[in-house]
Amino acid sequence: MTSLKLTAAALFAASAVCSPMLHAPVSAQAPAQASAQASAQTGTATITAKNPAELTIVLMNAGYEAQLTTDGVGDPMIASVLAGMPLRIYFYGCDAETNDGCDSLQLSTGFDREQPWTRGEALEISERFRFASVRLDDEGDPFISWDIITGDGIPASVFLQSITQFERTIELTAAVVFADEEAADPAPQTTPQSAPQTAP
């Protein structure tokens, strides 16, 4: 079996070539159609957080930007883009010494507001959208996340459906997060908030 380090190196080279390929909004596709296309493209029946390199390939083959890197503690992390927003996929349950053998994932993105949000406003996101856990950073900017337990493996199509749903959740959340700023300025210059470089 090819080592993770070799596979990761190959992925970095591939991502440099494939990075201009932006993923078309998946929300415009029927979920079943997107899942069927993804399954045909990936050729992978299951994915697991234990194999970050293979998971990165699944994302790239489905048309997403994906770069395999590491977070602040050395665990795997995938940098991507969803709905025009920076996406970070964090790996959890990893071995504290070897940083491998992970058992779960967390999708995360943030929104850079001009004015900080309150806890009550952030809670509205969790109340309205099933697939969004919300928190505020030190500047009052909201971040949403979605955790996925993979264990020894889940269907790749299910993982990609989760990506599709989270992309739609980002779009809906952005409409709420920036609603007041759009009302005050018909053409606001909003800037996506990069997800933190270390796992929350």
Residue pairs with C-beta under 8 A, 6 or more apart in sequence:
4 51
4 52
4 53
4 100
7 53
7 54
8 52
8 53
8 68
11 53
11 56
11 57
11 60
11 66
11 67
11 68
12 67
12 68
14 60
15 60
15 65
15 66
15 67
15 68
18 60
18 65
19 65
19 67
21 63
21 65
22 65
22 81
23 62
23 63
23 64
23 65
23 81
23 82
24 63
25 83
25 167
26 34
26 163
26 164
26 167
26 168
27 83
27 164
27 167
27 168
27 171
29 37
29 164
31 161
31 164
31 165
34 160
34 161
34 164
35 157
35 160
35 161
35 164
36 157
37 62
38 58
38 61
38 62
38 156
38 157
38 160
39 156
39 157
39 160
41 61
41 62
41 63
42 57
42 58
42 61
42 62
42 156
42 160
43 61
44 54
44 57
44 58
44 156
45 155
45 156
46 153
46 154
46 155
46 156
47 54
47 55
47 58
47 150
47 153
47 154
47 155
47 156
47 159
48 54
48 55
48 150
48 151
48 152
48 153
48 154
49 55
49 76
49 91
49 92
49 93
49 94
49 102
49 103
49 104
49 105
49 150
50 100
50 101
50 102
50 103
50 150
50 152
52 68
52 76
52 78
52 91
52 102
53 68
55 78
55 89
55 105
55 159
56 66
56 67
56 68
56 78
58 156
58 159
58 160
59 66
59 78
59 80
59 163
60 66
62 160
62 163
64 80
64 81
64 82
64 163
65 80
65 81
66 78
66 79
66 80
67 78
67 79
67 80
68 76
68 77
68 78
69 76
69 77
69 78
69 79
70 76
70 77
70 99
71 77
71 90
71 91
71 197
71 198
71 199
72 197
72 198
72 199
73 99
73 198
73 199
74 99
75 90
75 91
75 92
75 94
75 99
75 102
75 199
76 91
76 94
76 99
76 100
76 102
77 88
77 89
77 90
77 91
77 197
77 199
78 88
78 89
79 86
79 87
79 88
79 89
80 86
80 87
80 88
80 89
81 87
82 109
82 163
82 166
82 167
82 170
83 167
83 168
83 170
83 171
83 174
84 192
85 109
85 110
85 111
85 170
85 174
85 192
86 109
86 110
86 192
86 193
86 194
86 195
87 107
87 108
87 109
87 195
88 107
88 108
88 109
88 195
88 196
88 197
89 105
89 106
89 107
89 108
90 105
90 106
90 108
90 199
90 200
91 102
91 104
91 105
92 102
92 103
92 104
92 105
92 106
92 147
92 199
93 101
93 102
93 103
93 104
94 100
94 101
94 102
95 101
103 149
103 150
103 151
104 147
104 148
104 149
104 150
105 147
105 148
105 150
106 145
106 146
106 147
106 148
106 199
106 200
107 145
107 146
107 147
107 148
107 162
107 163
107 166
108 143
108 144
108 145
108 146
108 195
108 196
108 200
109 143
109 144
109 145
109 170
109 192
109 193
109 195
110 137
110 141
110 142
110 143
110 144
110 192
110 193
110 194
110 195
110 196
111 141
111 142
111 143
111 173
111 174
111 177
111 178
111 190
111 192
111 193
112 141
112 190
112 191
112 192
112 193
113 140
113 141
113 142
113 177
113 178
113 181
114 181
115 140
115 180
115 181
116 136
116 139
116 140
116 141
117 136
117 140
117 141
117 142
117 177
118 140
119 136
121 142
122 134
122 135
122 136
122 142
123 134
124 176
125 132
125 134
125 142
125 144
125 173
125 176
125 177
126 132
126 133
126 134
128 172
128 176
129 144
129 169
129 172
129 173
131 146
131 162
131 165
131 166
131 169
132 144
132 145
132 146
132 169
132 173
133 144
133 145
133 146
133 147
134 142
134 143
134 144
134 145
135 142
135 143
135 145
135 200
136 142
136 143
137 143
137 193
137 196
141 193
142 173
142 177
143 193
143 195
143 196
143 200
144 169
144 170
144 173
145 200
146 162
146 166
146 169
148 154
148 159
148 162
150 159
178 188
178 190
181 188
181 190
182 188
